Amino acid sequence: MPEALIEKIEHIEALLLELSAKIDNFLGFEEITEKKEVEKLKEKNI
């Protein structure tokens, strides 16, 4: 394959990995937020 094509594919791969990491971080943040909300609800009921 021409070098330019290989470089573009590698660049796309890097972008996909970065996007995947951002999605994972968002999902993790969402889970943490949900836990904090549950804790707040528990505190109000006590």
Residue pairs with C-beta under 8 A, 6 or more apart in sequence:
none
